Amino acid sequence: MIRLFKEKEKLREIAESSDGRAPVKKLSAGELRLHKDISELNLPESCGISFPNGKDDLLNFEITIRPDEGFYGGGDFVFSFEVPLMYPHEAPKVKCKTKVYHPNIDLAGNVCLNILREDWNPVLNINTIIYGLYHLFTQPSHEDPLNPDAAALLRASSQGFQAVVRHVMTNGYRGETYHPLFMQHMKAASYHQSRLK
C-alpha cells in the first residue's frame, strides 16, 4: 500500500510539472552557494578541477595543483574536497591524496592551512582555499608544522630541504618512511648549526 502511494505521488508530481519531466531536486542553500563558487572559479593555470563522482555531485571534487616554481615545481599534487551541507558556515574537509614531503602536510594527507580551521568564515570560498593550497607549495612554512621533520630541515637548510623534496618527488616513499637521504641532510644541518654556535 505504501509503495502504491509513493508511485501515485510521483505521477502527480510529474503531471504538475509544466513539461511532463520529473521535478528537479531542490538544492540546499549550501549547494547553491557551492554551485556559484565553482562556476566563478578563477584557478591559476597550473591548477585543475575534476569530479570523480560526476558533475551531479558538487559536494565531492578534486583539485590538482602543479606548481611551476619553488621546491615543488613540476610535481602533481591532488587534493580531495568534501564540502558539508552547512557550507559556507562550515569549511570543506580537504585532504592531500598525494604523499608529499612537506612541513604543512602530514603522511595521512592532513593539511595545515588556517583558513580550513580557526580562520574559516562564510565570506571565504573554494577559490580562496585553492590559492591557499597553491601558496603552501610556493612558500612552505616551518611554523606550526604537521610534519616536524620536514619543518626542522626547512628551518636548518633550504638546500637540504630542496634535495630531499626532489629525491622524494623522484623516487617516492617507501611505505611510511623517507629515503635515507633525508637523514643525511638532517645530520649535516645539525652539524652545521652546532658549528655556528
PABANU-669329 format. One record per residue: residue number from 1; residue in one letter; z, y, x of N, C-alpha, C in turn. Coordinates in nm, 3 decimals, padded with zeros to 5 digits. Atoms other than C-alpha are relative to their C-alpha. Layout:
BEGIN
ATOM pos code      nZ      nY      nX     caZ     caY     caX      cZ      cY      cX
ATOM NUM    A       Z       Y       X       Z       Y       X       Z       Y       X
...
end
This chain:
BEGIN
ATOM pos code      nZ      nY      nX     caZ     caY     caX      cZ      cY      cX
ATOM   1    M  00.000 -00.119  00.082  00.000  00.000  00.000  00.000  00.126  00.086
ATOM   2    I -00.006 -00.116 -00.088  00.089  00.244  00.281 -00.134  00.020  00.069
ATOM   3    R  00.130 -00.009 -00.067 -00.239  00.162  00.457 -00.104  00.061 -00.094
ATOM   4    L  00.093 -00.053  00.099 -00.435  00.234  00.139  00.023  00.150 -00.019
ATOM   5    F -00.033 -00.141  00.014 -00.252  00.567  00.103 -00.055  00.081  00.119
ATOM   6    K  00.051 -00.068 -00.118 -00.344  00.663  00.462 -00.151  00.013 -00.004
ATOM   7    E  00.146 -00.005  00.010 -00.709  00.576  00.401 -00.043  00.106 -00.102
ATOM   8    K  00.032 -00.101  00.101 -00.716  00.790  00.083  00.023  00.141  00.054
ATOM   9    E -00.031 -00.130 -00.061 -00.552  01.079  00.273 -00.110  00.041  00.098
ATOM  10    K  00.106 -00.027 -00.097 -00.815  01.052  00.548 -00.129  00.040 -00.071
ATOM  11    L  00.121 -00.032  00.076 -01.101  01.051  00.294  00.011  00.138 -00.065
ATOM  12    R -00.021 -00.131  00.060 -00.950  01.355  00.119 -00.020  00.110  00.104
ATOM  13    E  00.015 -00.100 -00.105 -00.930  01.547  00.450 -00.147  00.018  00.037
ATOM  14    I  00.143 -00.009 -00.033 -01.293  01.463  00.527 -00.075  00.074 -00.110
ATOM  15    A  00.067 -00.067  00.112 -01.402  01.574  00.180  00.030  00.149 -00.002
ATOM  16    E -00.038 -00.141  00.001 -01.213  01.903  00.221 -00.064  00.079  00.113
ATOM  17    S  00.064 -00.074 -00.109 -01.379  01.988  00.550 -00.140  00.042 -00.046
ATOM  18    S  00.123 -00.059  00.052 -01.687  02.203  00.495 -00.125 -00.080  00.035
ATOM  19    D  00.122  00.069 -00.038 -01.939  01.988  00.681  00.011 -00.152 -00.008
ATOM  20    G -00.013  00.144  00.019 -01.806  01.640  00.599  00.052 -00.074  00.122
ATOM  21    R -00.053  00.067 -00.119 -01.679  01.567  00.951  00.152 -00.004 -00.007
ATOM  22    A -00.146  00.009 -00.005 -01.324  01.463  01.026  00.056  00.130  00.057
ATOM  23    P -00.057 -00.126 -00.049 -01.097  01.764  01.082  00.035 -00.007  00.148
ATOM  24    V -00.033 -00.010 -00.142 -01.041  01.881  01.437  00.151  00.007  00.015
ATOM  25    K -00.144  00.000 -00.026 -00.694  01.817  01.579  00.044  00.142  00.035
ATOM  26    K -00.055 -00.131 -00.031 -00.487  02.133  01.583  00.070 -00.005  00.135
ATOM  27    L -00.061 -00.008 -00.132 -00.379  02.239  01.930  00.133  00.075 -00.008
ATOM  28    S -00.128 -00.071 -00.007 -00.024  02.343  02.013 -00.023  00.132  00.073
ATOM  29    A  00.010 -00.129 -00.069  00.042  02.693  02.149 -00.019 -00.021  00.150
ATOM  30    G  00.014  00.030 -00.142  00.081  02.543  02.498 -00.139 -00.048  00.036
ATOM  31    E  00.136  00.050 -00.026 -00.252  02.360  02.474 -00.102  00.113 -00.011
ATOM  32    L  00.091 -00.115  00.012 -00.425  02.679  02.356  00.007  00.088  00.124
ATOM  33    R -00.016 -00.081 -00.121 -00.281  02.872  02.650 -00.063 -00.070  00.120
ATOM  34    L  00.057  00.077 -00.110 -00.381  02.594  02.890 -00.153  00.004 -00.006
ATOM  35    H  00.146 -00.007  00.018 -00.735  02.591  02.748 -00.052  00.134  00.050
ATOM  36    K  00.037 -00.134 -00.046 -00.754  02.966  02.809  00.009  00.010  00.152
ATOM  37    D -00.019 -00.004 -00.145 -00.615  02.930  03.164 -00.112 -00.074  00.073
ATOM  38    I  00.103  00.080 -00.067 -00.866  02.659  03.255 -00.137  00.065 -00.015
ATOM  39    S  00.130 -00.065  00.019 -01.160  02.847  03.104 -00.014  00.126  00.085
ATOM  40    E  00.002 -00.122 -00.080 -01.064  03.155  03.309  00.030 -00.026  00.148
ATOM  41    L -00.030  00.032 -00.140 -01.006  02.970  03.640 -00.095  00.074  00.093
ATOM  42    N  00.078 -00.068 -00.104 -01.122  03.163  03.944  00.037 -00.066  00.132
ATOM  43    L -00.038  00.080 -00.116 -01.097  02.895  04.212 -00.066  00.047  00.127
ATOM  44    P  00.068 -00.022 -00.128 -01.161  02.951  04.579 -00.115 -00.100  00.013
ATOM  45    E  00.116  00.089 -00.015 -01.493  02.796  04.685  00.040 -00.137  00.051
ATOM  46    S -00.041  00.127 -00.059 -01.304  02.524  04.868  00.093 -00.082 -00.091
ATOM  47    C -00.083  00.074  00.096 -01.122  02.404  04.553 -00.086 -00.050 -00.116
ATOM  48    G  00.071  00.055  00.115 -01.238  02.186  04.265  00.098 -00.057 -00.099
ATOM  49    I -00.084  00.056  00.107 -01.102  02.057  03.935 -00.072 -00.119 -00.060
ATOM  50    S  00.057  00.116  00.069 -01.155  01.719  03.769  00.098 -00.049 -00.105
ATOM  51    F -00.080  00.050  00.111 -01.030  01.549  03.454 -00.016 -00.153 -00.004
ATOM  52    P  00.013  00.146 -00.008 -00.971  01.176  03.527  00.003 -00.069 -00.136
ATOM  53    N -00.009  00.060  00.133 -00.889  01.104  03.159 -00.103  00.058 -00.096
ATOM  54    G  00.099 -00.064  00.085 -01.185  01.306  03.029  00.045  00.140 -00.038
ATOM  55    K -00.030 -00.141  00.031 -01.206  01.670  02.921  00.083  00.018 -00.127
ATOM  56    D -00.084 -00.012  00.119 -01.023  01.593  02.596  00.148  00.003  00.035
ATOM  57    D -00.139  00.000 -00.045 -00.702  01.551  02.796  00.020  00.113  00.101
ATOM  58    L -00.019 -00.116 -00.088 -00.643  01.900  02.933  00.137  00.001  00.067
ATOM  59    L -00.137 -00.002 -00.053 -00.276  01.827  02.999  00.013 -00.073  00.133
ATOM  60    N -00.003  00.076 -00.126 -00.360  01.599  03.293 -00.132  00.020  00.073
ATOM  61    F  00.121 -00.022 -00.078 -00.605  01.701  03.562  00.033 -00.001  00.147
ATOM  62    E -00.019  00.002 -00.145 -00.655  01.703  03.938 -00.071  00.118  00.063
ATOM  63    I  00.058 -00.108 -00.080 -00.722  01.982  04.184 -00.019 -00.053  00.141
ATOM  64    T  00.027  00.037 -00.139 -00.886  01.913  04.520 -00.010  00.128  00.081
ATOM  65    I  00.001 -00.115 -00.089 -00.822  02.160  04.799 -00.059 -00.044  00.134
ATOM  66    R  00.066  00.027 -00.129 -01.048  02.163  05.107  00.010  00.126  00.085
ATOM  67    P -00.014 -00.121 -00.081 -00.914  02.428  05.345 -00.112  00.008  00.105
ATOM  68    D  00.105 -00.015 -00.100 -01.182  02.572  05.572  00.052  00.062  00.128
ATOM  69    E -00.059 -00.056 -00.121 -00.939  02.712  05.828  00.143 -00.047  00.014
ATOM  70    G -00.141  00.034 -00.022 -00.594  02.664  05.977  00.019 -00.143  00.047
ATOM  71    F -00.037  00.133 -00.046 -00.412  02.345  06.071 -00.073 -00.111 -00.077
ATOM  72    Y  00.052  00.105  00.088 -00.562  02.153  05.778 -00.149  00.017 -00.031
ATOM  73    G  00.142 -00.024  00.022 -00.920  02.280  05.800 -00.080 -00.129  00.004
ATOM  74    G  00.085  00.119  00.006 -01.173  02.015  05.699  00.061 -00.117 -00.076
ATOM  75    G -00.063  00.110  00.074 -00.923  01.799  05.508 -00.024  00.012 -00.150
ATOM  76    D  00.007  00.003  00.146 -00.936  01.698  05.140  00.137 -00.041 -00.052
ATOM  77    F -00.134  00.025  00.051 -00.606  01.716  04.952 -00.003  00.008 -00.152
ATOM  78    V  00.008  00.011  00.146 -00.578  01.603  04.589  00.139  00.015 -00.060
ATOM  79    F -00.126 -00.023  00.071 -00.304  01.726  04.356 -00.018 -00.035 -00.147
ATOM  80    S  00.002  00.029  00.143 -00.228  01.587  04.011  00.087  00.103 -00.071
ATOM  81    F -00.073 -00.094  00.085 -00.116  01.830  03.741  00.032 -00.069 -00.131
ATOM  82    E -00.044  00.050  00.130  00.086  01.716  03.441  00.064  00.118 -00.071
ATOM  83    V -00.044 -00.121  00.068  00.124  02.005  03.201  00.081 -00.037 -00.124
ATOM  84    P -00.083  00.033  00.117  00.411  01.984  02.949 -00.048  00.075 -00.125
ATOM  85    L  00.038 -00.066  00.125  00.359  02.071  02.583  00.067  00.136 -00.015
ATOM  86    M -00.070 -00.129  00.006  00.606  02.358  02.633 -00.060  00.105  00.094
ATOM  87    Y  00.070 -00.097 -00.086  00.366  02.527  02.880 -00.039  00.120 -00.085
ATOM  88    P -00.038 -00.047 -00.133  00.378  02.815  02.974  00.149  00.024  00.019
ATOM  89    H -00.144 -00.020 -00.015  00.753  02.817  02.913  00.062 -00.099  00.098
ATOM  90    E -00.040  00.095 -00.103  00.783  02.515  03.143 -00.115 -00.012  00.099
ATOM  91    A  00.102  00.012 -00.105  00.599  02.479  03.474 -00.064 -00.138 -00.003
ATOM  92    P  00.062  00.132 -00.015  00.347  02.199  03.525  00.068 -00.080  00.110
ATOM  93    K -00.049  00.087 -00.107  00.456  01.900  03.732 -00.120 -00.028  00.091
ATOM  94    V  00.109  00.012 -00.095  00.242  01.892  04.045  00.041 -00.095  00.112
ATOM  95    K -00.025  00.096 -00.108  00.221  01.605  04.295 -00.123 -00.004  00.090
ATOM  96    C  00.109  00.018 -00.096  00.013  01.567  04.610 -00.030 -00.149  00.007
ATOM  97    K  00.038  00.141 -00.002 -00.178  01.238  04.586 -00.047 -00.045  00.139
ATOM  98    T  00.046  00.029 -00.135 -00.295  01.260  04.949  00.119  00.002  00.094
ATOM  99    K -00.109 -00.001 -00.099 -00.048  01.159  05.218 -00.036  00.100  00.107
ATOM 100    V  00.028 -00.108 -00.094 -00.022  01.461  05.441  00.126  00.031  00.080
ATOM 101    Y -00.110 -00.040 -00.088  00.194  01.566  05.735  00.017  00.150 -00.016
ATOM 102    H -00.014 -00.142  00.038  00.321  01.897  05.600  00.147  00.031 -00.021
ATOM 103    P -00.142 -00.032  00.018  00.658  02.074  05.610  00.040  00.022 -00.145
ATOM 104    N -00.032 -00.034  00.139  00.635  02.166  05.240 -00.041 -00.107 -00.100
ATOM 105    I  00.039  00.112  00.085  00.511  01.830  05.106  00.059 -00.127  00.060
ATOM 106    D -00.057  00.122 -00.055  00.702  01.504  05.141 -00.094 -00.118 -00.023
ATOM 107    L  00.087  00.118  00.009  00.560  01.150  05.162 -00.013 -00.053 -00.142
ATOM 108    A  00.011  00.040  00.141  00.627  01.095  04.789 -00.093  00.093 -00.077
ATOM 109    G  00.092 -00.092  00.066  00.393  01.387  04.711  00.067  00.119 -00.065
ATOM 110    N -00.070 -00.116  00.056  00.661  01.634  04.602 -00.038  00.125  00.078
ATOM 111    V  00.047 -00.125 -00.059  00.563  01.994  04.667  00.109  00.106 -00.009
ATOM 112    C -00.098 -00.109 -00.003  00.796  02.275  04.773 -00.076  00.131 -00.017
ATOM 113    L  00.065 -00.127  00.034  00.646  02.578  04.601  00.088  00.068 -00.103
ATOM 114    N -00.102 -00.064  00.085  00.892  02.824  04.448 -00.049  00.027 -00.141
ATOM 115    I  00.046 -00.029  00.137  00.668  02.909  04.151 -00.006 -00.125 -00.087
ATOM 116    L -00.007  00.123  00.080  00.685  02.544  04.043  00.144 -00.033 -00.037
ATOM 117    R -00.142  00.026  00.027  01.065  02.563  04.033  00.067  00.125 -00.053
ATOM 118    E -00.085 -00.110  00.047  01.305  02.855  04.015 -00.075  00.129 -00.031
ATOM 119    D  00.071 -00.126  00.023  01.044  03.134  04.023 -00.109 -00.010 -00.107
ATOM 120    W  00.100  00.013  00.105  00.830  02.999  03.738  00.035  00.092 -00.117
ATOM 121    N -00.018 -00.073  00.126  00.783  03.229  03.439 -00.132 -00.004 -00.076
ATOM 122    P  00.118  00.017  00.084  00.536  03.227  03.147 -00.118  00.093  00.032
ATOM 123    V  00.110 -00.089 -00.037  00.330  03.512  03.295 -00.093 -00.070  00.101
ATOM 124    L  00.080  00.072 -00.099  00.213  03.277  03.573 -00.093 -00.098 -00.070
ATOM 125    N  00.097  00.091  00.061 -00.081  03.044  03.515 -00.047 -00.104  00.102
ATOM 126    I  00.052  00.107 -00.085 -00.273  02.750  03.660 -00.066  00.058  00.125
ATOM 127    N  00.067 -00.064 -00.114 -00.479  02.981  03.883  00.101  00.040  00.107
ATOM 128    T -00.105 -00.041 -00.093 -00.159  03.116  04.040  00.051 -00.120  00.080
ATOM 129    I -00.050  00.120 -00.068 -00.038  02.764  04.120 -00.103 -00.048  00.103
ATOM 130    I  00.103  00.048 -00.092 -00.371  02.666  04.277 -00.005  00.088  00.125
ATOM 131    Y -00.001 -00.089 -00.116 -00.368  02.973  04.501  00.127 -00.020  00.084
ATOM 132    G -00.123  00.030 -00.073 -00.006  02.893  04.593 -00.015 -00.127  00.083
ATOM 133    L  00.025  00.124 -00.073 -00.106  02.538  04.692 -00.095  00.024  00.116
ATOM 134    Y  00.097 -00.032 -00.106 -00.403  02.670  04.889  00.071  00.072  00.115
ATOM 135    H -00.076 -00.076 -00.100 -00.167  02.909  05.069  00.088 -00.093  00.086
ATOM 136    L -00.080  00.095 -00.078  00.053  02.615  05.174 -00.081 -00.062  00.114
ATOM 137    F  00.084  00.060 -00.104 -00.242  02.480  05.373 -00.048  00.103  00.103
ATOM 138    T  00.041 -00.102 -00.097 -00.337  02.810  05.535  00.121  00.058  00.073
ATOM 139    Q -00.122 -00.054 -00.060  00.023  02.921  05.602  00.120 -00.091 -00.030
ATOM 140    P -00.117  00.086  00.025  00.265  02.623  05.605  00.127  00.068  00.051
ATOM 141    S -00.126 -00.066 -00.035  00.629  02.730  05.624  00.103 -00.103  00.045
ATOM 142    H -00.107  00.089 -00.047  00.910  02.569  05.823  00.132  00.031 -00.069
ATOM 143    E -00.123 -00.034  00.073  01.168  02.738  05.598  00.004 -00.079 -00.131
ATOM 144    D -00.021  00.078  00.123  01.308  02.536  05.305 -00.095 -00.120 -00.007
ATOM 145    P  00.099  00.109 -00.005  01.117  02.219  05.405  00.035 -00.120 -00.086
ATOM 146    L -00.019  00.132  00.061  01.067  01.893  05.219 -00.018 -00.109  00.105
ATOM 147    N  00.019  00.092 -00.112  00.961  01.725  05.543  00.063  00.066  00.124
ATOM 148    P -00.071 -00.067 -00.110  01.223  01.830  05.803 -00.062 -00.025  00.138
ATOM 149    D  00.062  00.029 -00.129  01.042  01.657  06.092 -00.120  00.090  00.024
ATOM 150    A  00.118 -00.086 -00.013  00.720  01.847  06.029  00.043  00.145  00.019
ATOM 151    A -00.048 -00.138 -00.013  00.914  02.173  05.989  00.056  00.026  00.139
ATOM 152    A -00.058 -00.017 -00.134  01.103  02.118  06.316 -00.110  00.011  00.105
ATOM 153    L  00.108 -00.006 -00.098  00.781  02.053  06.506 -00.079  00.130 -00.014
ATOM 154    L  00.070 -00.127  00.020  00.606  02.355  06.349  00.080  00.115  00.060
ATOM 155    R -00.087 -00.104 -00.055  00.905  02.573  06.445 -00.001 -00.003  00.153
ATOM 156    A -00.011  00.014 -00.145  00.916  02.436  06.801 -00.133  00.023  00.072
ATOM 157    S  00.127 -00.007 -00.072  00.546  02.416  06.887 -00.117 -00.009 -00.098
ATOM 158    S  00.114  00.003  00.093  00.249  02.517  06.674 -00.114 -00.085  00.056
ATOM 159    Q  00.104  00.085 -00.060  00.017  02.344  06.924  00.032 -00.147 -00.020
ATOM 160    G -00.041  00.138  00.024  00.216  02.022  06.899 -00.017 -00.038 -00.146
ATOM 161    F  00.016  00.024  00.143  00.219  02.053  06.523 -00.148 -00.022 -00.034
ATOM 162    Q  00.143  00.013  00.027 -00.159  02.104  06.515 -00.052 -00.135  00.049
ATOM 163    A  00.046  00.128 -00.054 -00.211  01.798  06.737  00.039 -00.116 -00.091
ATOM 164    V -00.046  00.107  00.088 -00.002  01.577  06.507 -00.076  00.004 -00.133
ATOM 165    V  00.075 -00.013  00.125 -00.173  01.713  06.193 -00.139 -00.058  00.017
ATOM 166    R  00.136  00.051 -00.026 -00.517  01.642  06.344  00.000 -00.152  00.015
ATOM 167    H -00.008  00.144 -00.023 -00.409  01.296  06.456  00.022 -00.074 -00.133
ATOM 168    V -00.030  00.066  00.127 -00.265  01.206  06.115 -00.119  00.012 -00.096
ATOM 169    M  00.116 -00.017  00.088 -00.568  01.352  05.931 -00.114 -00.093  00.042
ATOM 170    T  00.107  00.086 -00.050 -00.800  01.148  06.152  00.034 -00.147 -00.017
ATOM 171    N -00.037  00.142 -00.001 -00.605  00.823  06.166  00.088 -00.041 -00.117
ATOM 172    G -00.084  00.032  00.116 -00.383  00.845  05.859  00.138 -00.050  00.038
ATOM 173    Y -00.134  00.054 -00.020 -00.037  00.700  05.817 -00.008 -00.151  00.011
ATOM 174    R -00.020  00.144  00.002  00.077  00.351  05.886  00.124 -00.022 -00.085
ATOM 175    G -00.115  00.014  00.091  00.296  00.276  05.587  00.065  00.135 -00.023
ATOM 176    E -00.074 -00.124  00.022  00.565  00.542  05.562  00.034  00.071  00.130
ATOM 177    T -00.038 -00.058 -00.128  00.579  00.625  05.932 -00.116  00.075  00.063
ATOM 178    Y  00.099 -00.078 -00.072  00.398  00.868  06.155 -00.044 -00.076  00.124
ATOM 179    H  00.046  00.059 -00.125  00.199  00.774  06.459  00.093  00.041  00.114
ATOM 180    P -00.088 -00.032 -00.113  00.381  00.769  06.793 -00.026  00.138  00.062
ATOM 181    L  00.033 -00.131 -00.056  00.202  01.092  06.892  00.100  00.105 -00.048
ATOM 182    F -00.097 -00.095  00.055  00.447  01.277  06.666  00.125  00.005  00.087
ATOM 183    M -00.123  00.005 -00.080  00.747  01.159  06.868 -00.021  00.060  00.139
ATOM 184    Q  00.029 -00.058 -00.132  00.579  01.256  07.197  00.006  00.152 -00.006
ATOM 185    H  00.000 -00.146  00.013  00.528  01.612  07.073  00.140  00.053 -00.029
ATOM 186    M -00.138 -00.042  00.028  00.884  01.632  06.938  00.081  00.002  00.129
ATOM 187    K -00.075  00.005 -00.126  01.025  01.525  07.275 -00.042  00.113  00.092
ATOM 188    A  00.051 -00.107 -00.087  00.800  01.771  07.460  00.051  00.135 -00.048
ATOM 189    A -00.048 -00.127  00.056  00.901  02.056  07.223  00.150  00.016  00.027
ATOM 190    S -00.144 -00.007 -00.026  01.272  01.972  07.262  00.027  00.032  00.147
ATOM 191    Y -00.015 -00.023 -00.143  01.239  01.963  07.638 -00.033  00.145  00.034
ATOM 192    H  00.042 -00.138 -00.025  01.055  02.296  07.638  00.106  00.098 -00.049
ATOM 193    Q -00.104 -00.089  00.054  01.324  02.459  07.419  00.125 -00.004  00.087
ATOM 194    S -00.121  00.009 -00.081  01.607  02.327  07.638 -00.019  00.074  00.134
ATOM 195    R  00.027 -00.071 -00.126  01.440  02.476  07.948  00.005  00.150 -00.019
ATOM 196    L -00.002 -00.144  00.027  01.418  02.818  07.778  00.143  00.052 -00.011
ATOM 197    K -00.141 -00.044  00.020  01.798  02.826  07.720  00.066  00.032  00.131
end
